[in-house]
Amino acid sequence: MAVIKIHPIKSTLRAALDYICNPDKTDEKLLISSFGCVPETADIEFDFTLSNSVMNKGNNLAHHLIQSFAPGEVKYEHAHRIGEELAAAVLGGKYEYVLTTHIDKGHIHNHIMFCAASFVDRHKYVSNRGSMYGIRRESDRLCREHGLSVIIPGEKKRQSIGEKAAENEGRSWKSKLREALDRHIEQSGDWEDFLRRLESDGYTVKRAKYHSYKMPGQERFCGGQTLGAEYADERIKERIAGLTVAPKRKHIQLDDGRINLIIDIENSVKAQQSAGYAHWAKLHNLKEAAKTVAFLSENNILAYADLRGKIGEIQAMFDETAATLKGAEKRIADLSLLIKNIENFRRTYGAYKAHKQAKGSEKEQLARQHESALIIHNAARKALREMGIDGKLPDVAVLKKERDRLTADKARLYEQYSGLKKQAAEYGKIKANIDQILDMNEHDKSRDHTRQV
């Protein structure tokens, strides 16, 4: 589980960077990394990028992103690696940033401080609800990929300190309300019986689109969903019906031993006395069965093995496209960083050359006068050497042309990637529908490999 926060830095950027790079918090600076800048001079490099930005509106110098993990869920290096992946996904290789992982608190958390302007297109970063949602979505995706928990909408919200202490002592009103609802759910025959039992026991029920409840002596109502996903109206109805665990469904098989998915589904629709089907129909509606049959017919899928094979084929294409897309994104980021350092090298070369040729007091004066330019130049020179460039600099126009071509390829690949993702979701839903209707066990599915329709 990772919690995301972001806020702008409008002043004292150096102080903010010093805070996140504190050696006492970062295992003696072992958990510090950066992109497009050097942590020690990041404020100067950010300022240089901002001074050359196309739209220098607003006074934001940087944005401070904090990613916090649940206590004991992740190790230091693992958290730092997730932070690097988050920065790459969210910033796309267009913004200088410093990433640090703090380990001095009860929970491990990452700090990502990135420049408010892109060094690629020189535009300012737009921070709003949409971008915040995108960051949280990427963080959740990474948590899932790394085997960490994710905050699911509808789960029990974080308790206040008072509520937590009260619940630990067994006297939280929310805890007592949950216990009362649990007790009445077990005793009730249906939804209306459940509501009547609550009211006869002194509880007040507010009947609305989403029901809420009030304990005897309690001042305010509390919505069932607020107590947790298990207390939402539909979930309570399912629990009353004994559907805490979905019942086993009998698989329908043709007399000649062959399995035809379309016929099986149509037979299931006719056999509405099936408890398994009744539960499925309640959740998904009869229209889903009709859609499933139509989809199988249109795509000429008559056997479970055919469906599974098609899903595997789509997944393979999806993985290949994702890998190609990732490679293109990395090359674009590398080119952007190379172009940035070449341009910074050239912009500051005059100050560097003048300082190098000067002597005595003039050299000291130029060092003070062009301090920022000299720092930028030395950082660019070092970065270029690390990229294997020592001598004649590559032609920036050629590099930009390659980047433009890759950007166009990336747009095409992303469209293909999105299409495959949508197709995979569609086939996955069809498979889930079939599994829900027929409840085919793994033995039935494996036997279907050898059967012809």
C-alpha positions as CSV (number, residue, x, y, z in Angstrom):
1,M,0.0,0.0,0.0
2,A,1.4,3.4,-0.9
3,V,-0.1,6.8,0.0
4,I,0.6,9.7,-2.4
5,K,0.9,13.4,-1.6
6,I,2.2,16.2,-3.8
7,H,2.7,19.9,-3.2
8,P,4.5,22.8,-4.9
9,I,7.8,24.3,-3.8
10,K,7.7,28.1,-4.3
11,S,10.7,29.2,-2.3
12,T,13.7,27.8,-0.3
13,L,14.3,25.0,-2.8
14,R,17.8,24.4,-1.5
15,A,16.5,23.9,2.0
16,A,13.9,21.5,0.7
17,L,16.5,19.5,-1.2
18,D,18.8,19.5,1.9
19,Y,15.9,18.1,4.0
20,I,15.1,15.2,1.7
21,C,18.9,14.4,1.2
22,N,19.6,14.4,4.9
23,P,22.1,11.6,5.5
24,D,20.4,10.6,8.8
25,K,17.2,9.9,6.9
26,T,18.7,8.3,3.8
27,D,21.1,5.7,5.3
28,E,24.1,8.0,4.9
29,K,23.0,9.1,1.4
30,L,22.9,5.6,0.1
31,L,19.2,5.9,-0.8
32,I,19.6,9.0,-3.0
33,S,19.4,9.0,-6.8
34,S,18.7,11.6,-9.4
35,F,17.9,12.1,-13.1
36,G,19.1,14.9,-15.3
37,C,20.8,16.7,-12.4
38,V,23.2,16.3,-9.4
39,P,21.6,16.4,-6.0
40,E,24.1,18.8,-4.6
41,T,23.4,21.4,-7.4
42,A,19.9,20.5,-8.3
43,D,18.5,23.9,-7.3
44,I,20.8,25.6,-9.7
45,E,20.1,23.2,-12.5
46,F,16.3,23.5,-11.9
47,D,16.6,27.3,-12.0
48,F,18.6,27.1,-15.3
49,T,15.8,25.0,-16.9
50,L,13.1,27.4,-15.5
51,S,14.9,30.4,-16.8
52,N,14.8,28.9,-20.3
53,S,11.2,27.7,-20.1
54,V,8.7,28.8,-22.8
55,M,5.9,29.6,-20.3
56,N,7.5,30.8,-17.1
57,K,4.1,31.7,-15.5
58,G,3.6,31.1,-11.8
59,N,6.2,31.0,-9.0
60,N,6.5,27.2,-8.6
61,L,10.2,26.1,-8.6
62,A,9.6,22.4,-8.1
63,H,7.0,19.8,-7.1
64,H,7.5,17.6,-4.0
65,L,5.9,14.1,-4.4
66,I,5.8,11.9,-1.3
67,Q,5.1,8.1,-1.6
68,S,4.5,6.4,1.7
69,F,4.4,2.6,2.3
70,A,2.7,0.6,5.0
71,P,5.0,-0.2,8.0
72,G,6.9,-3.5,7.6
73,E,5.6,-4.1,4.0
74,V,8.7,-3.2,2.0
75,K,12.5,-3.0,2.4
76,Y,14.5,0.1,1.9
77,E,16.1,-0.7,-1.5
78,H,12.8,-2.1,-2.8
79,A,11.0,1.1,-1.9
80,H,13.6,3.1,-3.6
81,R,13.4,1.0,-6.8
82,I,9.6,1.5,-6.8
83,G,10.2,5.3,-6.4
84,E,12.5,5.2,-9.5
85,E,9.8,3.4,-11.5
86,L,7.2,5.8,-10.4
87,A,9.3,8.8,-11.3
88,A,10.0,7.3,-14.8
89,A,6.3,6.6,-15.4
90,V,5.0,9.9,-14.2
91,L,7.7,12.3,-15.4
92,G,8.5,10.4,-18.7
93,G,12.2,11.4,-18.7
94,K,11.3,15.1,-19.3
95,Y,11.9,16.6,-15.8
96,E,15.0,16.7,-13.6
97,Y,14.4,15.1,-10.3
98,V,16.0,14.0,-7.0
99,L,14.7,10.9,-5.4
100,T,15.4,9.9,-1.8
101,T,14.1,7.2,0.5
102,H,13.6,8.1,4.2
103,I,14.0,5.3,6.7
104,D,14.0,7.2,10.0
105,K,10.3,7.0,10.7
106,G,7.9,4.2,11.5
107,H,7.1,3.8,7.8
108,I,9.4,4.0,4.8
109,H,8.6,6.8,2.3
110,N,10.0,8.2,-0.9
111,H,10.5,11.9,-1.7
112,I,10.6,12.9,-5.3
113,M,11.4,16.5,-5.9
114,F,11.2,17.5,-9.6
115,C,11.7,20.7,-11.6
116,A,8.5,22.6,-12.3
117,A,9.5,22.9,-16.0
118,S,10.4,20.2,-18.6
119,F,13.9,20.4,-20.1
120,V,12.4,18.8,-23.3
121,D,9.6,21.2,-24.3
122,R,10.3,23.9,-21.7
123,H,6.7,23.9,-20.5
124,K,5.6,24.0,-16.9
125,Y,4.2,20.9,-15.2
126,V,0.5,21.1,-14.7
127,S,-0.6,19.8,-11.3
128,N,-4.3,19.3,-10.8
129,R,-6.8,16.6,-9.8
130,G,-6.3,14.8,-13.1
131,S,-2.5,14.6,-12.8
132,M,-2.8,13.6,-9.1
133,Y,-5.2,10.7,-10.1
134,G,-2.7,9.6,-12.7
135,I,0.1,9.5,-10.2
136,R,-2.0,7.5,-7.7
137,R,-3.0,5.1,-10.5
138,E,0.7,4.5,-11.5
139,S,1.6,4.0,-7.8
140,D,-1.1,1.5,-7.4
141,R,-0.1,-0.4,-10.5
142,L,3.5,-0.5,-9.3
143,C,2.4,-1.8,-5.9
144,R,0.5,-4.6,-7.5
145,E,3.4,-5.5,-9.7
146,H,5.7,-5.6,-6.7
147,G,3.3,-7.7,-4.6
148,L,2.3,-4.9,-2.3
149,S,-1.2,-4.1,-1.0
150,V,-3.3,-1.4,-2.6
151,I,-5.9,0.9,-1.1
152,I,-9.2,-0.3,-2.6
153,P,-12.1,2.2,-2.8
154,G,-14.9,1.2,-0.4
155,E,-12.6,-0.3,2.2
156,K,-12.7,0.8,5.8
157,K,-11.4,4.4,6.0
158,R,-8.5,5.3,8.3
159,Q,-9.6,5.8,11.9
160,S,-8.9,8.8,14.0
161,I,-6.6,8.3,17.0
162,G,-9.6,8.5,19.3
163,E,-11.5,5.9,17.3
164,K,-8.6,3.5,17.1
165,A,-7.9,3.8,20.9
166,A,-11.6,3.2,21.6
167,E,-11.8,0.2,19.3
168,N,-8.7,-1.3,20.9
169,E,-10.6,-1.1,24.2
170,G,-13.8,-2.6,22.6
171,R,-16.0,0.5,23.0
172,S,-15.9,2.1,19.5
173,W,-19.5,2.9,18.3
174,K,-18.5,1.9,14.8
175,S,-17.2,-1.4,16.1
176,K,-20.4,-1.9,18.1
177,L,-22.6,-1.0,15.0
178,R,-20.7,-3.5,12.9
179,E,-21.2,-6.2,15.5
180,A,-25.0,-5.4,15.6
181,L,-25.3,-5.6,11.8
182,D,-23.3,-8.9,11.7
183,R,-25.6,-10.3,14.4
184,H,-28.8,-9.3,12.5
185,I,-27.5,-10.5,9.2
186,E,-27.1,-14.0,10.6
187,Q,-30.6,-14.0,12.0
188,S,-32.5,-12.5,9.1
189,G,-34.3,-14.3,6.3
190,D,-34.2,-11.5,3.7
191,W,-33.4,-7.8,3.4
192,E,-36.7,-6.5,4.7
193,D,-36.6,-8.9,7.6
194,F,-33.1,-7.6,8.4
195,L,-34.3,-3.9,8.5
196,R,-37.3,-4.8,10.6
197,R,-35.2,-6.7,13.2
198,L,-32.8,-3.7,13.5
199,E,-35.7,-1.3,14.1
200,S,-37.4,-3.6,16.6
201,D,-34.1,-3.8,18.4
202,G,-33.9,0.0,18.9
203,Y,-31.8,0.9,15.9
204,T,-32.9,3.6,13.5
205,V,-32.7,2.9,9.8
206,K,-32.6,5.7,7.1
207,R,-34.1,4.1,4.0
208,A,-32.6,5.7,0.9
209,K,-30.6,4.7,-2.2
210,Y,-27.8,3.8,0.2
211,H,-29.1,2.9,3.7
212,S,-27.6,4.3,6.9
213,Y,-28.0,3.3,10.5
214,K,-28.1,4.9,13.9
215,M,-27.5,3.2,17.3
216,P,-29.7,3.9,20.3
217,G,-28.4,7.1,21.8
218,Q,-26.3,8.0,18.8
219,E,-26.7,11.5,17.3
220,R,-25.8,10.9,13.7
221,F,-26.5,8.3,11.1
222,C,-23.6,6.2,9.7
223,G,-23.8,4.8,6.1
224,G,-23.2,1.1,5.7
225,Q,-20.5,1.8,3.1
226,T,-18.7,4.0,5.6
227,L,-18.3,0.9,7.8
228,G,-16.6,-1.0,5.1
229,A,-17.4,-2.9,1.8
230,E,-18.9,-5.8,3.8
231,Y,-21.7,-3.5,5.0
232,A,-22.8,-1.9,1.7
233,D,-26.4,-2.6,0.9
234,E,-25.8,-5.1,-1.9
235,R,-23.2,-6.9,0.1
236,I,-25.5,-7.3,3.1
237,K,-28.2,-8.7,0.8
238,E,-25.7,-11.2,-0.5
239,R,-24.6,-12.2,3.0
240,I,-28.2,-12.7,4.1
241,A,-28.7,-15.0,1.1
242,G,-25.7,-17.0,2.3
243,L,-23.5,-15.9,-0.6
244,T,-20.4,-15.1,1.4
245,V,-18.7,-17.8,-0.7
246,A,-20.2,-18.4,-4.2
247,P,-21.9,-21.8,-4.4
248,K,-20.6,-24.5,-6.6
249,R,-22.3,-24.8,-10.0
250,K,-22.8,-28.0,-11.9
251,H,-21.2,-28.0,-15.3
252,I,-23.5,-29.0,-18.1
253,Q,-22.1,-31.5,-20.6
254,L,-23.6,-32.8,-23.8
255,D,-24.6,-36.4,-24.1
256,D,-22.0,-37.1,-26.8
257,G,-19.2,-36.0,-24.5
258,R,-18.3,-32.9,-26.4
259,I,-18.3,-29.4,-24.9
260,N,-19.8,-26.6,-26.9
261,L,-19.7,-23.3,-24.9
262,I,-22.7,-21.7,-26.7
263,I,-25.0,-24.7,-26.1
264,D,-23.8,-25.0,-22.5
265,I,-24.6,-21.3,-21.9
266,E,-28.0,-21.5,-23.5
267,N,-28.9,-24.6,-21.5
268,S,-27.8,-22.8,-18.4
269,V,-30.2,-20.0,-19.2
270,K,-33.0,-22.5,-19.6
271,A,-32.1,-24.2,-16.3
272,Q,-32.9,-21.2,-14.1
273,Q,-33.5,-23.3,-11.1
274,S,-29.7,-23.6,-10.8
275,A,-28.7,-21.7,-7.6
276,G,-25.3,-20.9,-9.2
277,Y,-26.9,-19.4,-12.2
278,A,-29.4,-17.5,-10.1
279,H,-26.5,-15.9,-8.2
280,W,-24.7,-15.1,-11.5
281,A,-27.9,-13.6,-13.1
282,K,-28.5,-11.5,-10.0
283,L,-25.1,-9.9,-10.3
284,H,-24.7,-9.6,-14.1
285,N,-28.2,-9.6,-15.5
286,L,-29.5,-12.0,-18.3
287,K,-28.2,-9.6,-20.9
288,E,-24.6,-10.6,-20.1
289,A,-25.5,-14.2,-21.1
290,A,-26.8,-13.0,-24.4
291,K,-23.8,-10.8,-25.0
292,T,-21.5,-13.7,-24.2
293,V,-23.2,-16.1,-26.6
294,A,-23.2,-13.4,-29.3
295,F,-19.5,-12.7,-28.8
296,L,-18.6,-16.4,-29.0
297,S,-20.6,-16.8,-32.2
298,E,-19.1,-13.7,-33.9
299,N,-15.6,-14.8,-33.0
300,N,-16.2,-18.5,-33.9
301,I,-15.1,-19.7,-30.4
302,L,-16.9,-23.0,-29.6
303,A,-14.4,-24.6,-27.2
304,Y,-12.9,-23.5,-23.9
305,A,-9.4,-24.3,-25.3
306,D,-10.1,-22.0,-28.2
307,L,-11.0,-19.2,-25.8
308,R,-7.9,-19.8,-23.6
309,G,-5.7,-20.0,-26.7
310,K,-7.0,-16.6,-28.0
311,I,-6.4,-15.0,-24.6
312,G,-2.9,-16.3,-24.6
313,E,-2.3,-15.0,-28.1
314,I,-3.6,-11.5,-27.2
315,Q,-1.4,-11.5,-24.0
316,A,1.7,-12.4,-26.0
317,M,1.0,-9.6,-28.5
318,F,0.3,-7.2,-25.5
319,D,3.6,-8.2,-23.8
320,E,5.6,-7.7,-27.0
321,T,4.0,-4.3,-27.7
322,A,4.6,-3.2,-24.1
323,A,8.3,-4.2,-24.3
324,T,8.7,-2.3,-27.6
325,L,6.9,0.7,-26.2
326,K,9.1,0.6,-23.1
327,G,12.2,0.5,-25.2
328,A,11.1,3.4,-27.3
329,E,10.3,5.4,-24.1
330,K,13.8,4.7,-22.7
331,R,15.5,5.7,-25.9
332,I,13.4,9.0,-26.1
333,A,14.4,9.8,-22.5
334,D,18.1,9.0,-23.2
335,L,18.0,11.3,-26.3
336,S,16.3,14.1,-24.4
337,L,18.9,13.9,-21.7
338,L,21.7,13.9,-24.2
339,I,20.2,16.9,-26.1
340,K,19.7,18.8,-22.8
341,N,23.4,18.3,-21.8
342,I,24.7,19.3,-25.3
343,E,22.6,22.4,-25.3
344,N,23.6,23.3,-21.7
345,F,27.2,22.7,-22.6
346,R,27.1,25.0,-25.5
347,R,25.0,27.7,-23.7
348,T,27.6,27.9,-20.9
349,Y,30.7,27.3,-22.9
350,G,31.5,31.0,-23.3
351,A,31.5,31.6,-19.5
352,Y,33.6,28.4,-19.0
353,K,36.2,29.4,-21.7
354,A,36.5,33.0,-20.3
355,H,37.0,31.7,-16.8
356,K,39.5,29.1,-17.9
357,Q,41.7,31.7,-19.8
358,A,41.5,34.3,-17.1
359,K,44.2,34.6,-14.4
360,G,44.5,36.0,-10.9
361,S,41.8,38.3,-9.6
362,E,40.0,38.3,-12.9
363,K,39.5,34.5,-12.6
364,E,38.1,34.9,-9.1
365,Q,35.8,37.7,-10.3
366,L,34.5,35.6,-13.2
367,A,34.0,32.6,-10.9
368,R,31.7,34.7,-8.7
369,Q,30.0,36.4,-11.6
370,H,29.3,33.1,-13.6
371,E,29.0,30.7,-10.7
372,S,25.7,29.1,-11.9
373,A,26.9,28.9,-15.5
374,L,30.1,27.2,-14.5
375,I,28.3,24.7,-12.4
376,I,25.9,23.9,-15.2
377,H,28.7,23.5,-17.7
378,N,30.8,21.2,-15.5
379,A,27.6,19.1,-14.8
380,A,26.9,18.8,-18.5
381,R,30.6,18.0,-19.3
382,K,30.5,15.2,-16.7
383,A,27.2,13.8,-17.9
384,L,28.4,13.7,-21.5
385,R,31.5,11.8,-20.5
386,E,29.4,9.3,-18.6
387,M,27.4,8.9,-21.8
388,G,30.6,8.0,-23.6
389,I,30.9,11.3,-25.5
390,D,34.4,12.9,-25.2
391,G,35.3,15.0,-28.1
392,K,33.1,16.2,-31.0
393,L,29.5,16.6,-29.9
394,P,26.7,14.9,-31.8
395,D,24.5,17.0,-34.1
396,V,21.5,18.1,-32.0
397,A,19.3,18.4,-35.1
398,V,20.0,14.8,-36.0
399,L,19.2,13.7,-32.4
400,K,16.0,15.7,-32.4
401,K,14.9,14.1,-35.7
402,E,15.4,10.7,-34.2
403,R,13.5,11.7,-31.1
404,D,10.6,13.0,-33.2
405,R,10.5,9.7,-35.2
406,L,10.5,7.7,-32.0
407,T,7.8,9.9,-30.5
408,A,5.6,9.2,-33.5
409,D,6.4,5.5,-33.2
410,K,5.5,5.7,-29.5
411,A,2.1,7.2,-30.3
412,R,1.4,4.4,-32.8
413,L,2.6,1.7,-30.3
414,Y,0.5,3.2,-27.5
415,E,-2.6,3.1,-29.7
416,Q,-1.8,-0.6,-30.4
417,Y,-1.1,-1.2,-26.7
418,S,-4.4,0.4,-25.7
419,G,-6.3,-1.7,-28.3
420,L,-4.8,-4.9,-27.1
421,K,-5.4,-3.9,-23.5
422,K,-9.1,-3.3,-24.3
423,Q,-9.3,-6.6,-26.2
424,A,-7.7,-8.5,-23.4
425,A,-10.2,-7.0,-20.9
426,E,-13.1,-7.9,-23.3
427,Y,-11.9,-11.6,-23.6
428,G,-11.2,-11.7,-19.9
429,K,-14.7,-10.6,-19.1
430,I,-16.2,-13.2,-21.5
431,K,-14.0,-15.9,-19.8
432,A,-15.2,-14.7,-16.4
433,N,-18.8,-14.9,-17.5
434,I,-18.4,-18.4,-18.8
435,D,-16.6,-19.5,-15.6
436,Q,-19.3,-18.0,-13.5
437,I,-22.1,-19.6,-15.6
438,L,-20.7,-23.0,-16.0
439,D,-18.2,-23.3,-13.1
440,M,-16.0,-25.4,-15.3
441,N,-13.3,-27.0,-13.0
442,E,-9.7,-27.3,-14.1
443,H,-10.2,-31.0,-15.0
444,D,-13.0,-30.2,-17.4
445,K,-11.0,-27.4,-19.0
446,S,-7.9,-29.6,-19.5
447,R,-10.0,-32.4,-21.0
448,D,-11.4,-29.8,-23.5
449,H,-7.9,-29.5,-25.0
450,T,-8.3,-32.9,-26.6
451,R,-11.9,-32.6,-27.8
452,Q,-13.1,-31.3,-31.1
453,V,-16.3,-29.4,-31.5
